[in-house]
Amino acid sequence: MIQRFLNKTREFLADDSGPTAVEYAIMLALITAVCVASVSSLATSVDQSFTTSADTIANAFGN
């Protein structure tokens, strides 16, 4: 029973068919880069929208 468990454990540790940590790190870096670019673009758009709204409100009250 214990020998069978040890053999299965050795097989599992020797199996390298799955993705490695390096591949996961590369995927994480790419996903992070896309998220940062998206948030940056969204922040610029939101800033412009608030500026336009503020200017419109100020002009409506004659300031």
C-alpha angles and dihedrals in degrees: 000000000000091000090054090050091050092049092051090048091052091049091050093050092046094050109101098170094109128077116288129228090257091058090049090049092052092049091048091050092051093047090048092050092052091048093050092049091048094049091047092051092046092049091054092050093048091048091052091048093052091046091052091047093048092049092048092050092047092051091047091059093043097245 
